[in-house]
Each structure stands twice: as structure tokens, then as C-alpha cells.
Amino acid sequence: MRQSKLFGKTRKDISQDEKSINSQLLTRAGYIEKQMAGVYNYLPLGLKVFRKVENIIREEMNKIGAQEILMTALQAKELWEITGRWKEMEEIMYQFKDHHGSEIGLGTTNEEVVTDVVKKHLSSYKDLPIYLYQIQSKFRDEKRPKAGLLRGREFVMKDLYSFNKDEKNMSIFYQKTHKAYLKIFNRLGLKAFSVEASGGDMSKEYSHEFMVKSKAGEDITILCSKCNWAQNKEIAKIKVGEKCPKCNNIVEEHKTVEAGNIFKLGTTYSKDLNLKYKNKEGKDKLVVMGSYGIGLGRVMGTIVEVSNDEHGIIWTKETTPYHIHLLNLVKNDKKKADKIYLKLRKEGWDVLYDERDVSFGKKLKDADLIGISQQMIVGNYRKVELITRSNKEKSVLSLSKAIKKIKKYYN
């Protein structure tokens, strides 16, 4: 992509309403554009990062045997009334009447709908287990949508639902998903750890949240840095300075961002919505359920919150929008850089090529703000300069050696 043609320009000045680091940097760098409080449009750069996050999540969900579906965002009041959540969730759920006078809600979560869907396709124990996930927009009328992509009123979530014949099998899949989540965050370059937390509105049992240490965090986590034992402060039975119950190390308190969560739902929704199966003896049994969520925009915002410097964003290897940011610093001559651009593309590299007629200083500043993992600078000499954005490591190399180094970086 030639940067002169890229839709979404870098900017110096943005709205003072953007208080969070992620919204400030993503807006200035041309990744997102605010539509209204808690609602953002993704521009081409932003959507490239978003798709990379999405694909990593999808790959890991498929590996554990989950099947992808897509459910409607428009949800009938009747289903939510059966579970009692139409009234319970009215503070955050967008609820309205359509032109036919029917009361409808915009999906905040999908337990009711997915249970109803499975009910129509389940009869025998032979149909179980069932693991279904989707990647879909959610809508929540947040009262404090001031944290950029970390707390939105419209956002995309991967929500997975498990259906098992008993608690034992549900717990096995729960642990399998727990490991998959840690793998997802590791691939995304986030140092996430699992935290025992309250089930909140979702479940009476304890849940697990996947937290990332960040000054932007709205949660407080009690953490043991030695063994990674952690609990949300809301339910923690020990305090800062006391010994970890697992390894006796002294625990600490940290502000954290929740990047994902998993819940054991048990039979709460299957009981309310009459989701049953016939066991080997022909008796009706309630299905045991679990729910597992990751907010894609939230993950993207978290990466920016924890991976940046005074110059801009520092994307992780698997989320960088382009592999290489090619900068032409040869004045009034693009021939050499054009050839390098074509060669890199021919070899399969995804390249953002800055061939704009702007000052060298602006090109370098914009490159750091945008935060692509590898910068390649073309100047008035035979070799190119390769800069790794994360640590500012610089190397002056022949093009062939620079490409080898880039291959090594991404492998």
C-alpha cells in the first residue's frame, strides 16, 4: 500500500474528550475515528489489526473443536423474560419497540439465543458435546464510555458457548478453553494471567478473568508475581503484603485490564429455557453450560495501552498492520524505493510504502506513531537501514540481509 493512497491520515490534534492512551494514539495514527461516545469506526489500518486479532482468536477456537456460527443481534423480549434478564439488564440493554409494536433488545450477550438455537437441534446424549462460538457486534448502554476501545457501547466480541451432558465434562472443556485463552493472549503479545473472580450477573459460581497489568485498568487484582496466583480484589480473602496461599510469596496489588473471561453457567439457562437431552436410559437431563468471551476491540486497545512510548504505538509481531514500513528518504527520486517496494511485495511481504512528498522528519515521526514492527529506510546509499520499532535497534544492511533479518524476526 502506497501511503499517499492510504485512507486515514495521521494528525496532531484530536478531541480533548479522548482521555485514554489507546483512543488518543489510535485516533492520531489513523486507525479509528470516533462516531460518538463509546462508538468507533475502524479505518483501513485499524481494520487490518482488528482482522489479525480476529484470525488468531478464530484459529485457537477451531483448534479446541468449537464451530463458528453467527447469531442475530436483534433479540426477542420473550426469551429474556423467561430468564428474568429483560428487567435485570434494562440499565445496559438497548430495548425498543419496532414498527409492529414488538419489543426487541439489541444483543448484549447471547446465552438466551444460543440456548434456544441448540434446543431446536438437540435430542439425544449422542448429540453432545456441542461447542459454538461467534464473532459479532454487541451493544451495551455503558454510562462511562470514556476508555476508548476498552469500554464501548458498540463492540465486537467472540463469545463461545459449551453444552455438555454433565459437570465433569463441562469442567474438562472449561480447562481446555482456559489454556486456549492463555495461548491467544500469548500470541497477541499480551502478558495475561488468570484471575479468580465473581461470576457477577452471568453465574453464581466463581469465574476466571484474564487480566493484563495496565495503568488504564479499572480492576484491582491481588497478584503473586512468583507463581501467578491471582484474585480479583472484590473476592480476595488476603490483602497486600500477606503471603500467597499457593507459594507463600508476598502478594501485590495491581491495576489491571480485563482482556477476556470464562464462566461456568451450570444449568441456569438450560433449566429456564428447558434445554434437555435424553441419556442412555431415556431419561431427560438438563444440559450443563459454559460461556467464554473475548472483546476484540478491547484486546486491540489493551495492546496499545501496554505497548507504546512517547513517540507512538508499538505493535506486537502478530498484530502489526503491515510487516514493513518502507520509508523513502531520497529527495526527488523514488526509483530505488519503488524497486525495493516491488521486490518486497513479490516476496510476499505486506508493506506500507511512504512515498509521500513530505519532509523526512514527518515521515519518521509518522512511522513511529503508526508503530509498524519493522521500519526500512531507503536513503542515498546502497544499503538500507532497518529499525525494529519495539527497541529502536538499528542496522545498516544490504537489502538481501535486511530481508533475512526480517524473516528471522517474524519466525
N, C-alpha and C positions, 0 to 999 in steps of 0.2 A: 504494500500500500504506500503510495506516494503521499507524504504528509500534507502537501499542498491541497490534496483532494479529500483529506480526511474530514468528515463532518464532526464538529465539536472542537472548538478552539480552546487553547489554554487562556487563562485570564488572571489578572492581578487582583481585581476587586470583586468580591461576592457579597451577598446579603449578610448583614450583621446578625441575622437570625440564625445563621449556621454556626452553632456553638461547638459541635463535636469535631474532633480531628478528622474522622472519616468523611463527614459531609463536606468539610472545608477543602480537603485535599482532592477528593473525588470530583467535586464541582470545579475547582480551579484547574484541574488537569484534563477536564473534558470527558469524564467518564459518565457522569449523571447530571440530570437537570431537575431541579425541584419544581413540581407542579403545584403542590400546596403542602401544608404541614403534614409530615409523615407519608407523603406520596411522591415518588421519584420516577422520572423517565430514565431509562438506560440508553445512552448514546452508543455508537459503534464500539468504542474502546471498552466501555463498561459491559456491554453485552458479550464481548469476547471473553472477558474474565468470568462473567456470570456463567457462560456455557462451559468453561473449563471446570468450574466448581460443580456444576450440574453433572457433567460427564463422570467425574471422579465418584460422586455420590451414587450415580446410576450403576457404575461398574461394580462397586462394592455391594450394593443391594442385590444385584443379579447373582453375584458370587455366593450369597448365602441362601439362594433359592427363592427369592422374592420375585413376584411377577408384577410388571407395571401396568396400571390401569389409569384412567382419567375420569374423575367424578365431577359432577356438576357443582358449580359454586352457588347456584340457587337452590335453597333447601326449604322443604315444606314445613310449616309450623307444626303440623300434626305429629311428625316424627319426634320433634324436640319436646312437644308437650308430653309424650309418652314417658320420656326420661326425666321430665321435670326441668329441663335445662332452658326451655324457651323463656321462662321467667328468671331463672338463675343467671343467665348470660345476657340479659337485656341491656345491661350497662355497657357492654363492649360489642354486642352483636348488632349489626345493622339490620333492622327489621322494618318492613314496609308493606303496603298493600299494592298489588298490581291493578291493572285496569279492569280486571274481572272481580275485584274485591277480595281476592285470595291473599292471605297473609304469608309473606315469604321472608326468609332470612338469607343474608349473604354468609357463606360458609366461613366460620371462624376456626372450625376443626371438623372432622368428618366421621366421628365414631358412630353417630346415628345412621348416616347414609350408608357407610360401608357395611354395617351390620345388616341393614335392610337388603342390600345387594347380595350379600353372602347367603342370607336366609332363603332367597329365591333359587339358589343353586346348590344347597346342601341338604342331604338327607341322611346318608349313612356315615358311620365312622370311617369307611373306606375313602370318603371324600376329604378327610383331614390328614395332615395339617394343610392349612391354606395361609399363604403369606402374600399380601397385596400391598403395593405402595403406589403412590402417585407423586408428581411434582406439579403443584398447582397453586394458583393465587389464593391467598386468604385475606380476610377483611376483619379488622378489629378497630373499634372506635376508641383508640387509646386517648387518654386525657393528657398524656405528656409525651407527644411525639416530637421530641427535641434532640434525639441522639442519632440523627442521620439514618443510615440503614440498620442501626441496631434496634430501633423501636419505630416501626412503621404502622400506618393504618391499612395500607395495602402492601402485601409482601408475598413472596413465593416460598413455599415450604415443601420439603419432602416429608410426607407422612406415610409411615408403614404401619400396617395392622396385621397382627398374627392371630390365628384361630387354631386352637389345639383341643384335643379331647380331654386333657386333664392338666392339673397344675404342674406336675412333673415335666411333661413335655413342653409346656409353655416356658418354664424356667430354663430349660436347656436352650431353647431358641432365644430367650432373653439374654442369656450369657453370650450366645453366638453373635447377637446384634451388638452387645456391649463391646466385644472385641472388634467388630467391623467398624463401629463408630471411632474407636481409638485409631484404627488404621486410616480411616478417612481423614481425620484431623492431622495425622502424621504426614499423609500425602500432601495435604494442603499447606504444610509448613507451620502448623499451629501446635504449640506445646500444651495440649489439652489434658486434663486429668479428670477422673470420675469422682463425683461428689454425691454422697448420700443426702437425699433431700426429702421434704414432704411431698406427698402426691398431689396436694392442692385440690383444685376443682376436678382433676382428672381421675384420681384414685385415692382410696383410703389407705393404701399401703405406701411405704416409702418408695420413692422413685430415685433415679440417678440422673444427675445433670452433668454435662461435660463442660467444664469451666476453663477459661483462659485468663491468666493474670493480666489485668489492664487497669490503668488509672480511670478509664472510662466506664468501668464496671459498676453496675447498680446492685450487685450482690456482694455479700461479705462471706468469705469462706475461711473456715478454720482448716489449716493445711500443715501436714508434716512433710517437710522438704526431703526427709530421708527415705521414707517408704511410700510417699504419695497418698497416705491415708487422708481423707478429707471429708468434712461435713459442712453443709450449709449452716450458717450461724443460727438460723431460725430453730433448728432442731439439735444443735450441738450440745452435748452434755459436759463438755470440757471447755475451758477458757484458755485464752492466750497465756503462754508461759507455763501451762501444765504439760504433763507428759502424754505423748501419743499412746493410745490404748493398744496399738499394734506393735510398736518397737521401742517405746519409752523415750523417744527423742522429744525435744521441746517443740510444741506446735506454735504456729504463727497465724496471723490474721492478714488476709489479702483481699483487695477489691478485685472482683472477677466479672467477666462477661460470660453469660451462658450461651454456648455455641450449639447445644443440642440437648435433648432429654429423652428418656425412655421410661415407660410406666407399665406396671403390671395392673391390668384392668380387672382381672379375675372374671367373674360372671355378672358384673354390674350391668353392662349393656345387653348381654345375651339374655339375662333374666327379664329386663324391662321390655325388650323387643322380641322375646320368645324365640331366641335363636337356639335350636336344639338339634341333636343328631341322635340316631338310633345306634346303640352299642351292639356288640356281638350277640347279646341276649335279646335284642329287640326292644330294649328299654330306652326311653327318652332321657337324654342327658344334656345339661347346659354346656355350651361351648365356653372354653376359657380363653380370654383375650389379652392382648398386649398392644400398646401404642408407642410409636417411636418417631420423634420429629427432629428435623434439622431445617433451620431457616437459611436459605441460600444467600439472600442479600445480607442477612445478619452475619454469616460467615465471612462474606466479602468485606463488610465493614470492619469486622474484628481483625482481619488480616492487616488492614490499613492502620487500625488503631495501635497495633503492636509492632508493625514493621514500617517505620518511617524515620526520617531525620529532618533536620532543619531545611533541607532542600526539596523534600517531597516524599512520594511513595516509594517503597522498596518491595516490589512483588516477589513472591516466592517462586521457585523454579516451575512448579506445575500450574501456577495461576497467572504468570506473566502474559499479557495480552499478545505480545509478539516475542519470538525468540531473540531477535536482534533489533536494536535501534541504530540504523545506519545514518551517520551524520556527514554530509559533505561540507568540508571547510575549505575547499579550493575556490577561491574567488573567481567569479565569472566563467567557470568551467565545470561542467557536470559529466564530461565524457568518462573520466576514470571511475567516478562513483556510480554512474549508470551501469558500467560493465560489471562492477562488483555486485550491484543490486541484482542484475540479471543472473549472475553466476550463483549467488546465494539462493535465489528463488528456484533455480534449476536443480539445485542440490536438495531441495525440499524444506528449506528454512522459511519460517514465517517472519517477514521483515517489514518494519516501518521505516521508510526511507525519507529522511528530512532533506529534501532538495529545494526547500523554500528560499526565496530571495530575501532573507532577513539576516540580521547580524549574527556573527559567530557566537556572541555572548548569549543571545536569545535562544539559539539552538541548544547550547549546552545547558542553560537553565531549564528549558522546556523538557529536555531529556531527563534530567534529574527529577523534575516534578512528576512526569509521567511514570517513571520508575521501572521501565523495562529492564529485565535482568542483565542483559549484555548490551553494551554500547560499543559500536565500531566507528572510529573516526577516520575519515579519509582526508589527508592533507597534501601538501606539496612535497611529498617524498614517496619512495617506492613502497615502503611498508605502511601498515595500518596500526592504529592504536586501539587496543582492546581494553575496555574498562568494565569490571564487574560492579554492578550498582550497589550490591549489599555491603561491600567492604572497600570500595574505591580502588581495588587493586588494578594497576595499570601495567600493560605490556605492549611493547612495540615489536611487531612481528610481521613476517611475510603473510600474505593472505592465506596461503595453504596451512601455515602453522596456526594462524588465528582460528581457522575453521576447525582444526583438530582440537584446539583448546576448548572451543565452544561445544563440540561433540562430547568431550570429556566432562564438561560442566553439567550438561543435561542428562548424561547417562548415570 
